[in-house]
């Protein structure tokens, strides 16, 4: 059996967390910074996307 969480990149995991409105932990942020990512910019971009999608989906449900 394949563990998809183990195969997912740190960036992919972080994006999934931000898209649901969550915050990544310090270790994950550190790993992303070490890989050259601007963590604050990524969080802002993916959180905004997640909020827009959530708003669009909840409006469609009403």
KATA-V316519 format. One record per run of one state. SS is the DSSP state (H for helix, E for strand, C for the rest). FROM is the first residue (numbers start at 1). LEN is the number of residues. If there is no record, write none. Layout:
ss=SS from=FROM len=LEN
ss=SS from=FROM len=LEN
This chain:
ss=C from=1 len=3
ss=H from=4 len=4
ss=C from=8 len=2
ss=H from=10 len=10
ss=C from=20 len=6
ss=H from=26 len=9
ss=C from=35 len=4
ss=H from=39 len=23
ss=C from=62 len=1
